[in-house]
Structures are given as structure tokens and as C-alpha cells.
Amino acid sequence: MDVKTCINSENIIFRSSRDNLPFFCQNLIKDKFGLELTCQILSAEGLFRLAVPKWFNQDSDSKHNAIFTIHPWTARDVSERMPIIKLELERVAVVDEVLFWTCSKKNFSKTTYGKLALKSKGYAMTIV
């Protein structure tokens, strides 16, 4: 299996032909590390089909994050539970099971999502 970690984000990119991959990964983590975790598996095909907002990842002076939710939460669930964003500082779009979020780098610490990034586990999501 080809495996690569993704920028210290708790995300792993890999190639596999195994069936029931979430169950396999959860059991592997439990057996090796004694941790019971929920694994969210997204296919490359599914990611490439996402209708990414036109404004996302366009400005080099901005910070862009794709926020993936962890089952049983959905992107809509997380979005509805988040405090209201500061429209003058940040943009958020829910696309399928992903939240796309952008803000200027200089205003990151003032944004709603920026302040919550450190608490992401409480919102059942991982940020890339």
C-alpha cells in the first residue's frame, strides 16, 4: 500500500484495493495503538468531482482550508453549529461533505473559523 501523511493534519493519503476500508483502518489503529477512532475515507474520484467554489484558493494573500467532517457529522451539521462568520473577514461554502473556508492571512486570528481551528476535534472535523 502506498502511504503518505498530509502536513501534520491527521490525514493520510494512500492507495488501496481493500473492501470495507474504514473498518479495516479502524481495526488496524485499534490493534496497533489501542485507540478507538472513527475513520473517514474519501476517494480521489469523489474529491476531484467536488464543485469547489470559484473564489477558493485564488488569492495568494489568503489562507484557504478544506474542512472535512468526520462521520456521523456532515458538513451541514458542522456549519449549522458554528458561530456566525464575519462576512467582512472570511468566506465559507458547504459542498457535499466539505466546508471550504478562506480568509486573508493578516486577519486569520480575527476570524470565527480561525479561532475555532484549535478546537476542531469538538466539531468532528479535520482541516487541510
C-alpha positions in Angstrom: 0.0 0.0 0.0 1.4 3.5 -0.9 1.0 5.8 2.1 1.8 9.5 2.7 0.8 11.7 5.5 -0.6 15.2 4.8 1.2 18.1 6.5 0.7 17.0 10.1 -3.0 17.2 9.8 -4.0 13.7 11.0 -4.8 13.0 7.3 -3.3 10.1 5.4 -3.3 9.7 1.6 -3.0 6.1 0.4 -3.9 3.8 -2.4 -5.7 0.6 -1.6 -7.9 -2.0 -3.3 -9.3 -3.3 0.0 -13.0 -3.7 0.6 -14.6 -2.1 3.7 -11.6 0.2 4.1 -13.0 2.3 7.1 -13.5 -0.8 9.1 -10.0 -2.1 8.2 -8.3 1.2 9.2 -10.2 1.5 12.5 -9.2 -2.1 13.4 -5.6 -1.5 12.4 -5.4 1.6 14.6 -7.1 -0.2 17.5 -4.8 -3.2 17.2 -1.5 -1.2 16.8 -2.2 1.7 19.1 -5.2 0.8 21.3 -7.2 3.7 20.1 -10.8 3.5 19.0 -11.3 6.1 16.3 -13.7 6.8 13.5 -12.0 6.8 10.1 -13.4 8.8 7.2 -12.3 7.5 3.8 -12.7 9.7 0.8 -11.9 8.5 -2.7 -9.8 10.6 -5.1 -12.5 10.4 -7.6 -15.0 11.9 -5.2 -12.6 14.7 -4.2 -12.0 15.6 -7.9 -15.8 15.8 -8.5 -16.3 18.4 -5.8 -17.7 21.7 -7.1 -15.1 23.8 -5.5 -16.2 27.5 -5.1 -14.6 29.8 -7.7 -13.2 32.1 -5.0 -11.4 29.2 -3.2 -7.6 29.1 -3.4 -7.4 32.0 -5.8 -5.7 34.7 -3.7 -2.1 34.1 -2.5 -2.5 36.6 0.3 -5.3 34.5 1.8 -5.4 31.3 3.8 -7.6 28.5 2.2 -8.7 25.4 4.1 -10.8 22.5 3.0 -12.5 21.2 6.2 -13.6 17.5 6.1 -16.2 16.3 8.5 -15.9 13.0 10.4 -18.8 10.6 10.4 -21.5 10.8 11.7 -21.3 14.5 11.4 -21.9 16.2 8.0 -20.6 19.4 6.7 -24.0 20.9 7.1 -24.2 19.8 10.7 -20.9 21.5 11.5 -21.8 24.6 9.6 -25.1 25.0 11.4 -23.4 24.6 14.8 -20.6 27.1 14.1 -20.9 30.7 15.3 -21.9 33.1 12.5 -18.9 34.0 10.4 -17.6 37.6 10.0 -18.5 38.3 6.4 -16.0 41.1 6.1 -13.2 38.8 7.0 -14.0 35.2 5.8 -15.9 33.1 3.3 -17.4 29.7 3.8 -19.2 27.3 1.5 -20.6 23.9 2.2 -20.0 21.5 -0.8 -21.1 17.9 -0.2 -19.2 16.8 2.9 -16.6 19.6 2.8 -16.5 23.1 4.1 -14.4 25.4 2.0 -13.1 28.4 4.1 -11.0 31.4 3.0 -9.7 34.5 4.9 -6.9 36.9 4.5 -3.7 35.8 6.2 -3.4 39.1 8.1 -6.9 38.7 9.6 -6.8 35.0 10.4 -6.7 35.4 14.1 -9.8 37.6 14.0 -12.0 35.2 12.1 -14.6 32.9 13.5 -13.2 29.7 11.9 -9.6 30.7 12.7 -10.5 30.9 16.4 -12.2 27.5 16.2 -9.4 25.8 14.3 -7.7 24.9 17.5 -10.9 23.3 18.8 -11.6 21.3 15.6 -12.0 18.0 17.5 -15.0 19.4 19.3 -16.7 19.9 15.9 -15.8 16.4 14.4 -13.7 17.7 11.6 -10.2 17.8 10.2 -8.7 20.7 8.4 -6.4 20.5 5.3 
